[in-house]
Amino acid sequence: MRILLMHPYVLVFLGGGVGSLVRYIAGHLIPATLSNAPFPTAILLVNVLASFVLGAIVSWVVDRSAGEEARLLIGIGFCGGLSTFSSFSYDTVVLLQGGRIGAALLNVTLNVVLCLLASVGGLWIGQKL
């Protein structure tokens, strides 16, 4: 059984399932005032979280030789399931189609800048663990 659980496909599958579930729950935990706002706040928050976690995991795996299993389970599976580039893209297009060019530009800017900063922070934290 342990060999099956350590298979790369199974690790990515399990991590992706948990990441997707966390994304779904996060969308429901955002206060109603934010989720009803005309801005995709929940997507921004999970993208920043996924960027931070991926940075920390990659750094930790590389610096501590934690193993390929951790990278597959958390880095590819969990972060891949958690991050929502397709939702971010869709939300941006909807904002543009609604004539909300400023909000669309803000969405792109915040996602790119905050996710890059979160990745750097995650890499830094991962090196300190």
MMTF fields as JSON, N, C-alpha, C and O atoms, coordinates in Angstrom:
{
  "mmtfVersion": "1.0.0",
  "mmtfProducer": "UNKNOWN",
  "numBonds": 515,
  "numAtoms": 516,
  "numGroups": 129,
  "numChains": 1,
  "numModels": 1,
  "chainsPerModel": [1],
  "groupsPerChain": [129],
  "chainIdList": ["A"],
  "bondAtomList": [4, 2, 8, 6, 12, 10, 16, 14, 20, 18, 24, 22, 28, 26, 32, 30, 36, 34, 40, 38, 44, 42, 48, 46, 52, 50, 56, 54, 60, 58, 64, 62, 68, 66, 72, 70, 76, 74, 80, 78, 84, 82, 88, 86, 92, 90, 96, 94, 100, 98, 104, 102, 108, 106, 112, 110, 116, 114, 120, 118, 124, 122, 128, 126, 132, 130, 136, 134, 140, 138, 144, 142, 148, 146, 152, 150, 156, 154, 160, 158, 164, 162, 168, 166, 172, 170, 176, 174, 180, 178, 184, 182, 188, 186, 192, 190, 196, 194, 200, 198, 204, 202, 208, 206, 212, 210, 216, 214, 220, 218, 224, 222, 228, 226, 232, 230, 236, 234, 240, 238, 244, 242, 248, 246, 252, 250, 256, 254, 260, 258, 264, 262, 268, 266, 272, 270, 276, 274, 280, 278, 284, 282, 288, 286, 292, 290, 296, 294, 300, 298, 304, 302, 308, 306, 312, 310, 316, 314, 320, 318, 324, 322, 328, 326, 332, 330, 336, 334, 340, 338, 344, 342, 348, 346, 352, 350, 356, 354, 360, 358, 364, 362, 368, 366, 372, 370, 376, 374, 380, 378, 384, 382, 388, 386, 392, 390, 396, 394, 400, 398, 404, 402, 408, 406, 412, 410, 416, 414, 420, 418, 424, 422, 428, 426, 432, 430, 436, 434, 440, 438, 444, 442, 448, 446, 452, 450, 456, 454, 460, 458, 464, 462, 468, 466, 472, 470, 476, 474, 480, 478, 484, 482, 488, 486, 492, 490, 496, 494, 500, 498, 504, 502, 508, 506, 512, 510],
  "bondOrderList": [1, 1, 1, 1, 1, 1, 1, 1, 1, 1, 1, 1, 1, 1, 1, 1, 1, 1, 1, 1, 1, 1, 1, 1, 1, 1, 1, 1, 1, 1, 1, 1, 1, 1, 1, 1, 1, 1, 1, 1, 1, 1, 1, 1, 1, 1, 1, 1, 1, 1, 1, 1, 1, 1, 1, 1, 1, 1, 1, 1, 1, 1, 1, 1, 1, 1, 1, 1, 1, 1, 1, 1, 1, 1, 1, 1, 1, 1, 1, 1, 1, 1, 1, 1, 1, 1, 1, 1, 1, 1, 1, 1, 1, 1, 1, 1, 1, 1, 1, 1, 1, 1, 1, 1, 1, 1, 1, 1, 1, 1, 1, 1, 1, 1, 1, 1, 1, 1, 1, 1, 1, 1, 1, 1, 1, 1, 1, 1],
  "groupList": [{"groupName": "MET", "atomNameList": ["N", "CA", "C", "O"], "elementList": ["N", "C", "C", "O"], "formalChargeList": [0, 0, 0, 0], "bondAtomList": [1, 0, 2, 1, 3, 2], "bondOrderList": [1, 1, 2], "singleLetterCode": "M", "chemCompType": "L-PEPTIDE LINKING"}, {"groupName": "ARG", "atomNameList": ["N", "CA", "C", "O"], "elementList": ["N", "C", "C", "O"], "formalChargeList": [0, 0, 0, 0], "bondAtomList": [1, 0, 2, 1, 3, 2], "bondOrderList": [1, 1, 2], "singleLetterCode": "R", "chemCompType": "L-PEPTIDE LINKING"}, {"groupName": "ILE", "atomNameList": ["N", "CA", "C", "O"], "elementList": ["N", "C", "C", "O"], "formalChargeList": [0, 0, 0, 0], "bondAtomList": [1, 0, 2, 1, 3, 2], "bondOrderList": [1, 1, 2], "singleLetterCode": "I", "chemCompType": "L-PEPTIDE LINKING"}, {"groupName": "LEU", "atomNameList": ["N", "CA", "C", "O"], "elementList": ["N", "C", "C", "O"], "formalChargeList": [0, 0, 0, 0], "bondAtomList": [1, 0, 2, 1, 3, 2], "bondOrderList": [1, 1, 2], "singleLetterCode": "L", "chemCompType": "L-PEPTIDE LINKING"}, {"groupName": "HIS", "atomNameList": ["N", "CA", "C", "O"], "elementList": ["N", "C", "C", "O"], "formalChargeList": [0, 0, 0, 0], "bondAtomList": [1, 0, 2, 1, 3, 2], "bondOrderList": [1, 1, 2], "singleLetterCode": "H", "chemCompType": "L-PEPTIDE LINKING"}, {"groupName": "PRO", "atomNameList": ["N", "CA", "C", "O"], "elementList": ["N", "C", "C", "O"], "formalChargeList": [0, 0, 0, 0], "bondAtomList": [1, 0, 2, 1, 3, 2], "bondOrderList": [1, 1, 2], "singleLetterCode": "P", "chemCompType": "L-PEPTIDE LINKING"}, {"groupName": "TYR", "atomNameList": ["N", "CA", "C", "O"], "elementList": ["N", "C", "C", "O"], "formalChargeList": [0, 0, 0, 0], "bondAtomList": [1, 0, 2, 1, 3, 2], "bondOrderList": [1, 1, 2], "singleLetterCode": "Y", "chemCompType": "L-PEPTIDE LINKING"}, {"groupName": "VAL", "atomNameList": ["N", "CA", "C", "O"], "elementList": ["N", "C", "C", "O"], "formalChargeList": [0, 0, 0, 0], "bondAtomList": [1, 0, 2, 1, 3, 2], "bondOrderList": [1, 1, 2], "singleLetterCode": "V", "chemCompType": "L-PEPTIDE LINKING"}, {"groupName": "PHE", "atomNameList": ["N", "CA", "C", "O"], "elementList": ["N", "C", "C", "O"], "formalChargeList": [0, 0, 0, 0], "bondAtomList": [1, 0, 2, 1, 3, 2], "bondOrderList": [1, 1, 2], "singleLetterCode": "F", "chemCompType": "L-PEPTIDE LINKING"}, {"groupName": "GLY", "atomNameList": ["N", "CA", "C", "O"], "elementList": ["N", "C", "C", "O"], "formalChargeList": [0, 0, 0, 0], "bondAtomList": [1, 0, 2, 1, 3, 2], "bondOrderList": [1, 1, 2], "singleLetterCode": "G", "chemCompType": "PEPTIDE LINKING"}, {"groupName": "SER", "atomNameList": ["N", "CA", "C", "O"], "elementList": ["N", "C", "C", "O"], "formalChargeList": [0, 0, 0, 0], "bondAtomList": [1, 0, 2, 1, 3, 2], "bondOrderList": [1, 1, 2], "singleLetterCode": "S", "chemCompType": "L-PEPTIDE LINKING"}, {"groupName": "ALA", "atomNameList": ["N", "CA", "C", "O"], "elementList": ["N", "C", "C", "O"], "formalChargeList": [0, 0, 0, 0], "bondAtomList": [1, 0, 2, 1, 3, 2], "bondOrderList": [1, 1, 2], "singleLetterCode": "A", "chemCompType": "L-PEPTIDE LINKING"}, {"groupName": "THR", "atomNameList": ["N", "CA", "C", "O"], "elementList": ["N", "C", "C", "O"], "formalChargeList": [0, 0, 0, 0], "bondAtomList": [1, 0, 2, 1, 3, 2], "bondOrderList": [1, 1, 2], "singleLetterCode": "T", "chemCompType": "L-PEPTIDE LINKING"}, {"groupName": "ASN", "atomNameList": ["N", "CA", "C", "O"], "elementList": ["N", "C", "C", "O"], "formalChargeList": [0, 0, 0, 0], "bondAtomList": [1, 0, 2, 1, 3, 2], "bondOrderList": [1, 1, 2], "singleLetterCode": "N", "chemCompType": "L-PEPTIDE LINKING"}, {"groupName": "TRP", "atomNameList": ["N", "CA", "C", "O"], "elementList": ["N", "C", "C", "O"], "formalChargeList": [0, 0, 0, 0], "bondAtomList": [1, 0, 2, 1, 3, 2], "bondOrderList": [1, 1, 2], "singleLetterCode": "W", "chemCompType": "L-PEPTIDE LINKING"}, {"groupName": "ASP", "atomNameList": ["N", "CA", "C", "O"], "elementList": ["N", "C", "C", "O"], "formalChargeList": [0, 0, 0, 0], "bondAtomList": [1, 0, 2, 1, 3, 2], "bondOrderList": [1, 1, 2], "singleLetterCode": "D", "chemCompType": "L-PEPTIDE LINKING"}, {"groupName": "GLU", "atomNameList": ["N", "CA", "C", "O"], "elementList": ["N", "C", "C", "O"], "formalChargeList": [0, 0, 0, 0], "bondAtomList": [1, 0, 2, 1, 3, 2], "bondOrderList": [1, 1, 2], "singleLetterCode": "E", "chemCompType": "L-PEPTIDE LINKING"}, {"groupName": "CYS", "atomNameList": ["N", "CA", "C", "O"], "elementList": ["N", "C", "C", "O"], "formalChargeList": [0, 0, 0, 0], "bondAtomList": [1, 0, 2, 1, 3, 2], "bondOrderList": [1, 1, 2], "singleLetterCode": "C", "chemCompType": "L-PEPTIDE LINKING"}, {"groupName": "GLN", "atomNameList": ["N", "CA", "C", "O"], "elementList": ["N", "C", "C", "O"], "formalChargeList": [0, 0, 0, 0], "bondAtomList": [1, 0, 2, 1, 3, 2], "bondOrderList": [1, 1, 2], "singleLetterCode": "Q", "chemCompType": "L-PEPTIDE LINKING"}, {"groupName": "LYS", "atomNameList": ["N", "CA", "C", "O"], "elementList": ["N", "C", "C", "O"], "formalChargeList": [0, 0, 0, 0], "bondAtomList": [1, 0, 2, 1, 3, 2], "bondOrderList": [1, 1, 2], "singleLetterCode": "K", "chemCompType": "L-PEPTIDE LINKING"}],
  "groupTypeList": [0, 1, 2, 3, 3, 0, 4, 5, 6, 7, 3, 7, 8, 3, 9, 9, 9, 7, 9, 10, 3, 7, 1, 6, 2, 11, 9, 4, 3, 2, 5, 11, 12, 3, 10, 13, 11, 5, 8, 5, 12, 11, 2, 3, 3, 7, 13, 7, 3, 11, 10, 8, 7, 3, 9, 11, 2, 7, 10, 14, 7, 7, 15, 1, 10, 11, 9, 16, 16, 11, 1, 3, 3, 2, 9, 2, 9, 8, 17, 9, 9, 3, 10, 12, 8, 10, 10, 8, 10, 6, 15, 12, 7, 7, 3, 3, 18, 9, 9, 1, 2, 9, 11, 11, 3, 3, 13, 7, 12, 3, 13, 7, 7, 3, 17, 3, 3, 11, 10, 7, 9, 9, 3, 14, 2, 9, 18, 19, 3],
  "groupIdList": [1, 2, 3, 4, 5, 6, 7, 8, 9, 10, 11, 12, 13, 14, 15, 16, 17, 18, 19, 20, 21, 22, 23, 24, 25, 26, 27, 28, 29, 30, 31, 32, 33, 34, 35, 36, 37, 38, 39, 40, 41, 42, 43, 44, 45, 46, 47, 48, 49, 50, 51, 52, 53, 54, 55, 56, 57, 58, 59, 60, 61, 62, 63, 64, 65, 66, 67, 68, 69, 70, 71, 72, 73, 74, 75, 76, 77, 78, 79, 80, 81, 82, 83, 84, 85, 86, 87, 88, 89, 90, 91, 92, 93, 94, 95, 96, 97, 98, 99, 100, 101, 102, 103, 104, 105, 106, 107, 108, 109, 110, 111, 112, 113, 114, 115, 116, 117, 118, 119, 120, 121, 122, 123, 124, 125, 126, 127, 128, 129],
  "secStructList": [7, 2, 2, 2, 2, 6, 1, 2, 2, 2, 2, 2, 2, 2, 2, 2, 2, 2, 2, 2, 2, 2, 2, 2, 2, 2, 2, 2, 2, 1, 7, 2, 2, 2, 2, 6, 1, 1, 1, 7, 2, 2, 2, 2, 2, 2, 2, 2, 2, 2, 2, 2, 2, 2, 2, 2, 2, 2, 2, 2, 2, 2, 2, 2, 6, 7, 7, 2, 2, 2, 0, 0, 0, 0, 0, 0, 0, 0, 2, 2, 2, 2, 7, 7, 2, 2, 2, 2, 2, 2, 2, 2, 2, 2, 2, 2, 2, 6, 6, 7, 2, 2, 2, 2, 2, 2, 2, 2, 2, 2, 2, 2, 2, 2, 2, 2, 2, 2, 2, 2, 2, 2, 2, 2, 2, 2, 2, 2, 7],
  "xCoordList": [0.829, 0.0, 0.867, 0.555, 1.953, 2.839, 3.417, 3.55, 3.76, 4.325, 3.304, 3.658, 2.046, 1.001, 0.829, 0.691, 0.837, 0.665, 1.844, 1.684, 2.999, 4.18, 4.331, 5.258, 3.444, 3.523, 3.298, 2.397, 4.102, 3.973, 2.556, 2.105, 1.853, 0.497, -0.442, -1.297, -0.283, -1.144, -0.845, -1.764, 0.425, 0.798, 0.222, -0.332, 0.35, -0.192, -1.719, -2.316, -2.338, -3.794, -4.295, -5.234, -3.674, -4.1, -3.865, -4.738, -2.696, -2.404, -3.346, -3.82, -3.624, -4.533, -5.942, -6.615, -6.389, -7.722, -7.837, -8.824, -6.83, -6.838, -6.741, -7.446, -5.874, -5.739, -7.041, -7.424, -7.72, -9.005, -10.05, -10.839, -10.054, -11.003, -10.724, -11.651, -9.448, -9.089, -9.515, -10.003, -9.336, -9.768, -11.276, -11.744, -12.033, -13.489, -13.916, -14.784, -13.299, -13.626, -13.244, -14.001, -12.084, -11.64, -12.641, -12.916, -13.182, -14.185, -15.429, -16.093, -15.744, -16.917, -16.603, -17.513, -15.334, -14.964, -14.739, -14.681, -14.613, -14.44, -15.716, -16.814, -15.59, -16.798, -17.715, -17.248, -18.985, -19.981, -19.741, -19.977, -19.279, -19.055, -17.954, -18.0, -16.962, -15.894, -16.318, -16.022, -17.016, -17.383, -18.449, -18.565, -19.227, -20.23, -19.673, -20.352, -18.454, -17.817, -17.587, -17.461, -17.534, -17.328, -15.859, -15.351, -15.191, -13.785, -13.546, -14.042, -12.812, -12.598, -11.585, -10.477, -11.964, -11.073, -10.644, -9.467, -11.567, -11.238, -10.174, -9.26, -10.282, -9.306, -7.938, -6.924, -7.909, -6.64, -5.997, -4.799, -6.767, -6.211, -5.669, -4.59, -6.393, -5.88, -4.679, -3.792, -4.631, -3.45, -2.219, -1.138, -2.371, -1.251, -0.823, 0.371, -1.786, -1.469, -0.725, 0.287, -1.213, -0.553, 0.863, 1.774, 1.056, 2.394, 3.336, 4.493, 2.843, 3.664, 4.021, 5.185, 3.023, 3.251, 4.211, 5.115, 4.023, 4.913, 6.347, 7.286, 6.523, 7.865, 8.5, 9.671, 7.734, 8.261, 8.603, 9.649, 7.729, 7.956, 9.16, 10.006, 9.246, 10.376, 11.673, 12.643, 11.694, 12.894, 13.229, 14.389, 12.243, 12.441, 12.935, 13.864, 12.321, 12.714, 14.15, 14.936, 14.496, 15.844, 16.867, 17.902, 16.601, 17.565, 17.685, 18.748, 16.64, 16.649, 16.639, 16.619, 16.652, 16.562, 15.389, 15.52, 14.243, 13.051, 12.516, 11.791, 12.867, 12.478, 11.478, 10.745, 11.49, 10.611, 9.15, 8.284, 8.864, 7.475, 6.834, 5.677, 7.583, 7.042, 6.771, 5.756, 7.667, 7.477, 6.242, 5.474, 6.052, 4.897, 3.588, 2.621, 3.561, 2.337, 1.921, 0.766, 2.869, 2.524, 2.747, 1.864, 3.928, 4.263, 3.408, 2.823, 3.335, 2.565, 1.101, 0.223, 0.823, -0.564, -1.34, -2.274, -0.95, -1.702, -1.733, -2.805, -0.572, -0.534, -1.214, -1.838, -1.098, -1.788, -3.301, -4.019, -3.787, -5.22, -5.713, -6.855, -4.856, -5.24, -5.219, -6.134, -4.196, -4.08, -5.121, -5.561, -5.499, -6.661, -6.404, -7.115, -5.386, -5.067, -6.232, -6.496, -6.919, -8.05, -9.167, -9.78, -9.438, -10.465, -10.025, -10.828, -8.757, -8.202, -8.363, -8.769, -8.05, -8.17, -9.627, -9.934, -10.513, -11.938, -12.479, -13.178, -12.153, -12.629, -12.146, -12.879, -10.91, -10.359, -11.115, -11.424, -11.413, -12.173, -13.574, -14.068, -14.218, -15.561, -15.519, -16.409, -14.495, -14.362, -14.186, -14.789, -13.365, -13.161, -14.455, -14.793, -15.177, -16.428, -17.466, -18.33, -17.382, -18.312, -17.872, -18.483, -16.808, -16.328, -15.545, -15.287, -15.169, -14.448, -12.947, -12.303, -12.419, -11.019, -10.087, -9.098, -10.392, -9.57, -9.525, -8.46, -10.677, -10.725, -9.977, -9.308, -10.089, -9.365, -7.855, -7.119, -7.403, -5.976, -5.499, -4.4, -6.326, -5.991, -5.896, -4.99, -6.825, -6.826, -5.535, -4.899, -5.157, -3.931, -2.718, -1.856, -2.658, -1.518, -1.386, -0.297, -2.486, -2.427, -2.053, -1.231, -2.638, -2.307, -0.836, -0.174, -0.325, 1.078, 2.014, 2.901, 1.827, 2.753, 2.675, 3.705, 1.47, 1.352, 1.801, 2.398, 1.518, 1.957, 3.472, 4.077, 4.095, 5.561, 6.156, 7.103, 5.604, 6.094, 5.867, 6.72, 4.729, 4.451, 5.434, 5.877, 5.775, 6.756, 8.111, 8.769, 8.525, 9.802, 9.751, 10.7, 8.655, 8.507, 8.506, 9.101, 7.848, 7.831, 9.211, 9.608, 9.945, 11.319, 12.17, 12.956, 12.01, 12.778, 12.431, 13.318, 11.13, 10.669, 11.159, 11.629, 11.047, 11.483, 12.954, 13.352, 13.755, 15.198, 15.468, 16.483, 14.565, 14.757, 14.27, 14.638, 13.446, 12.884, 13.934, 13.643],
  "yCoordList": [-1.2, 0.0, 1.255, 2.224, 1.244, 2.413, 2.733, 3.906, 1.727, 1.957, 2.664, 3.587, 2.25, 2.892, 4.352, 5.224, 4.625, 6.002, 6.89, 8.109, 6.334, 7.11, 7.292, 7.966, 6.706, 6.849, 8.315, 8.953, 8.857, 10.278, 10.698, 11.77, 9.885, 10.248, 10.339, 11.223, 9.423, 9.414, 10.637, 11.269, 10.964, 12.134, 13.423, 14.246, 13.594, 14.792, 14.808, 15.853, 13.658, 13.536, 13.917, 14.701, 13.367, 13.647, 15.116, 15.765, 15.627, 17.03, 17.96, 18.946, 17.652, 18.48, 18.482, 19.513, 17.331, 17.255, 18.114, 18.828, 18.044, 18.853, 20.337, 21.158, 20.688, 22.094, 22.643, 23.773, 21.845, 22.28, 22.462, 23.406, 21.565, 21.677, 22.93, 23.633, 23.203, 24.413, 25.657, 26.616, 25.652, 26.797, 26.99, 28.116, 25.911, 25.983, 26.521, 27.389, 25.998, 26.446, 27.914, 28.681, 28.303, 29.694, 30.638, 31.719, 30.231, 31.055, 31.266, 32.297, 30.277, 30.394, 31.073, 31.532, 31.141, 31.76, 33.261, 33.968, 33.743, 35.179, 35.857, 35.446, 36.885, 37.565, 37.998, 38.369, 37.944, 38.267, 39.641, 39.84, 40.582, 41.925, 41.924, 42.706, 41.047, 40.966, 40.136, 40.497, 39.02, 38.154, 38.788, 38.432, 39.719, 40.403, 41.665, 42.315, 42.003, 43.186, 42.949, 41.806, 44.012, 43.861, 43.609, 44.115, 42.819, 42.499, 41.073, 40.703, 40.271, 38.851, 38.654, 38.167, 39.03, 38.982, 37.561, 37.329, 36.612, 35.238, 34.643, 33.967, 34.884, 34.363, 34.979, 34.283, 36.267, 36.931, 36.308, 36.022, 36.096, 35.559, 34.142, 33.838, 33.269, 31.906, 31.874, 31.038, 32.761, 32.818, 33.25, 32.69, 34.238, 34.697, 33.581, 33.335, 32.916, 31.807, 30.697, 30.199, 30.31, 29.243, 29.65, 28.823, 30.896, 31.367, 31.299, 30.902, 31.685, 31.624, 30.177, 29.858, 29.318, 27.911, 27.26, 26.526, 27.52, 26.931, 27.423, 26.63, 28.72, 29.235, 28.577, 28.199, 28.439, 27.823, 26.358, 25.887, 25.639, 24.203, 23.979, 23.136, 24.718, 24.551, 24.842, 24.095, 25.917, 26.277, 25.206, 24.819, 24.736, 23.724, 22.416, 21.796, 22.003, 20.759, 20.86, 19.932, 21.971, 22.139, 22.224, 21.56, 23.018, 23.24, 22.067, 21.861, 21.312, 20.235, 18.851, 17.838, 18.814, 17.531, 16.713, 15.523, 17.373, 16.73, 15.635, 14.749, 15.694, 14.611, 15.017, 15.999, 14.222, 14.418, 14.278, 14.932, 13.434, 13.212, 14.497, 14.783, 15.269, 16.527, 17.509, 18.206, 17.571, 18.486, 18.099, 18.965, 16.803, 16.342, 16.56, 17.077, 16.169, 16.26, 17.707, 18.073, 18.527, 19.884, 20.898, 21.699, 20.858, 21.857, 21.753, 22.742, 20.565, 20.398, 20.126, 20.777, 19.166, 18.794, 19.866, 20.452, 20.124, 21.066, 22.468, 23.056, 23.001, 24.373, 24.457, 25.468, 23.403, 23.379, 23.371, 24.024, 22.629, 22.601, 23.878, 24.288, 24.5, 25.708, 26.943, 27.764, 27.084, 28.304, 28.308, 27.255, 29.48, 29.592, 30.543, 31.533, 30.237, 31.126, 31.229, 32.305, 30.128, 30.188, 31.066, 31.823, 30.98, 31.843, 33.298, 34.194, 33.53, 34.883, 35.457, 36.608, 34.666, 35.125, 35.42, 36.45, 34.517, 34.69, 35.943, 36.745, 36.106, 37.281, 38.576, 39.564, 38.563, 39.752, 40.054, 41.212, 39.03, 39.222, 39.742, 40.63, 39.201, 39.667, 41.139, 41.909, 41.527, 42.938, 43.812, 44.881, 43.359, 44.116, 44.216, 45.283, 43.094, 43.097, 43.999, 44.548, 44.154, 45.031, 46.486, 47.332, 46.777, 48.142, 48.608, 49.802, 47.689, 48.027, 47.858, 46.994, 48.692, 48.587, 48.805, 48.088, 49.77, 50.029, 48.836, 48.478, 48.217, 47.04, 45.867, 45.106, 45.721, 44.643, 44.845, 43.901, 46.068, 46.357, 46.166, 45.665, 46.566, 46.355, 44.865, 44.435, 44.08, 42.639, 42.014, 41.21, 42.381, 41.846, 42.283, 41.468, 43.558, 44.094, 43.44, 43.006, 43.364, 42.769, 41.293, 40.836, 40.541, 39.123, 38.918, 38.078, 39.669, 39.489, 39.947, 39.198, 41.162, 41.717, 40.952, 40.55, 40.749, 40.068, 38.612, 38.102, 37.939, 36.542, 36.453, 35.529, 37.392, 37.409, 37.666, 36.994, 38.627, 38.91, 37.718, 37.409, 37.051, 35.871, 34.746, 34.036, 34.579, 33.558, 33.856, 32.96, 35.105, 35.502, 35.262, 34.731, 35.648, 35.41, 33.932, 33.517, 33.143, 31.697, 31.085, 30.228, 31.519, 31.03, 31.379, 30.558, 32.588, 33.023, 32.197, 31.733, 32.018, 31.214, 29.779, 29.189, 29.216, 27.835, 27.637, 26.575, 28.63, 28.531, 28.603, 28.091, 29.234, 29.399, 28.188, 28.023, 27.337, 26.175, 25.114, 24.07],
  "zCoordList": [0.0, 0.0, 0.0, -0.692, 0.771, 0.837, -0.528, -0.876, -1.306, -2.635, -3.515, -4.248, -3.454, -4.242, -3.83, -4.688, -2.526, -2.046, -2.416, -2.483, -2.653, -2.991, -4.505, -4.955, -5.282, -6.732, -7.105, -6.562, -8.021, -8.378, -8.769, -8.366, -9.537, -9.955, -8.764, -8.705, -7.818, -6.637, -5.763, -5.244, -5.605, -4.804, -5.393, -4.665, -6.692, -7.346, -7.238, -6.979, -7.434, -7.34, -5.938, -5.805, -4.914, -3.54, -3.175, -2.598, -3.511, -3.229, -3.966, -3.4, -5.234, -6.031, -5.466, -5.463, -4.991, -4.391, -3.146, -2.964, -2.294, -1.071, -1.423, -0.836, -2.373, -2.781, -3.341, -3.039, -4.155, -4.72, -3.633, -3.674, -2.668, -1.561, -0.728, -0.328, -0.471, 0.281, -0.49, 0.107, -1.823, -2.633, -2.511, -2.342, -2.594, -2.495, -1.124, -1.032, -0.068, 1.289, 1.475, 2.07, 0.973, 1.102, 0.447, 0.969, -0.69, -1.359, -0.518, -0.621, 0.319, 1.185, 2.514, 3.205, 2.873, 4.141, 4.025, 5.031, 2.791, 2.592, 3.082, 2.705, 3.913, 4.409, 3.262, 2.185, 3.505, 2.474, 1.864, 0.672, 2.664, 2.124, 1.072, 0.122, 1.236, 0.242, -0.97, -2.109, -0.718, -1.834, -2.725, -3.897, -2.18, -2.988, -3.634, -4.429, -3.294, -3.871, -5.361, -5.801, -6.119, -7.557, -7.91, -8.911, -7.069, -7.289, -6.81, -5.746, -7.549, -7.203, -6.068, -6.297, -4.866, -3.712, -3.356, -3.079, -3.357, -2.967, -3.886, -3.414, -5.181, -6.14, -5.882, -5.918, -5.624, -5.318, -4.086, -4.095, -3.036, -1.802, -1.969, -1.461, -2.67, -2.832, -3.775, -3.604, -4.761, -5.627, -4.844, -5.031, -3.969, -3.147, -2.185, -2.012, -1.57, -0.662, -1.395, -0.901, -2.56, -3.33, -3.725, -3.696, -4.087, -4.454, -3.263, -3.402, -2.096, -0.892, -0.548, -0.305, -0.532, -0.181, -1.181, -0.78, -2.463, -3.465, -3.263, -3.333, -3.012, -2.752, -1.541, -1.577, -0.472, 0.754, 0.533, 0.979, -0.15, -0.373, -1.275, -0.978, -2.362, -3.274, -2.544, -2.672, -1.784, -1.04, -0.01, 0.129, 0.696, 1.729, 1.116, 1.634, 0.028, -0.644, -1.131, -0.943, -1.751, -2.29, -1.164, -1.224, -0.154, 0.92, 1.885, 2.47, 2.057, 3.044, 2.41, 3.11, 1.108, 0.411, 0.939, 1.225, 1.062, 1.62, 0.719, 1.171, -0.53, -1.407, -2.467, -2.349, -3.486, -4.628, -4.225, -4.806, -3.236, -2.821, -2.299, -2.606, -1.511, -0.979, -2.107, -2.095, -3.079, -4.205, -5.011, -5.429, -5.23, -6.004, -5.246, -5.806, -3.987, -3.183, -2.938, -3.153, -2.487, -2.078, -3.194, -3.501, -3.796, -4.811, -6.057, -6.5, -6.621, -7.863, -7.565, -8.132, -6.679, -6.391, -5.654, -6.201, -4.4, -3.566, -4.174, -4.322, -4.526, -5.067, -6.426, -6.749, -7.222, -8.517, -8.345, -9.102, -7.348, -7.075, -6.421, -6.625, -5.641, -4.914, -5.792, -5.729, -6.602, -7.395, -8.508, -8.969, -8.919, -9.797, -10.958, -11.129, -11.75, -12.859, -13.846, -14.382, -14.086, -15.018, -14.465, -15.217, -13.178, -12.571, -12.582, -12.841, -12.302, -12.356, -13.763, -13.922, -14.77, -16.157, -16.507, -17.108, -16.129, -16.419, -15.73, -16.349, -14.449, -13.711, -14.358, -14.411, -14.848, -15.497, -16.784, -17.064, -17.564, -18.808, -18.502, -19.197, -17.472, -17.093, -16.691, -17.052, -15.95, -15.579, -16.824, -16.926, -17.762, -19.01, -19.818, -20.33, -19.929, -20.684, -20.038, -20.722, -18.717, -18.008, -18.022, -17.369, -18.769, -18.862, -17.646, -17.494, -16.792, -15.558, -15.786, -15.191, -16.649, -17.051, -15.853, -15.701, -15.021, -13.837, -12.9, -12.398, -12.66, -11.781, -12.414, -11.716, -13.736, -14.426, -14.305, -14.019, -14.523, -14.388, -12.944, -12.71, -11.99, -10.586, -10.272, -9.558, -10.801, -10.588, -11.129, -10.447, -12.337, -12.928, -12.111, -11.783, -11.789, -11.046, -9.679, -9.302, -8.931, -7.596, -7.658, -6.864, -8.585, -8.689, -9.026, -8.418, -9.978, -10.369, -9.254, -8.844, -8.765, -7.773, -6.452, -5.911, -5.929, -4.641, -4.711, -3.763, -5.827, -5.963, -6.085, -5.541, -6.786, -6.85, -5.46, -5.051, -4.754, -3.394, -2.467, -1.635, -2.606, -1.79, -2.114, -1.211, -3.377, -3.755, -3.138, -2.609, -3.203, -2.593, -1.087, -0.51, -0.453, 0.982, 1.319, 2.314, 0.503, 0.72, 0.56, 1.35, -0.455, -0.635, 0.585, 1.058, 1.083, 2.243, 3.475, 4.192, 3.717, 4.871, 4.744, 5.716, 3.534, 3.32, 3.619, 4.097, 3.349, 3.631, 5.122, 5.595, 5.869, 7.314, 8.102, 9.265, 7.487, 8.203, 8.425, 9.01]
}
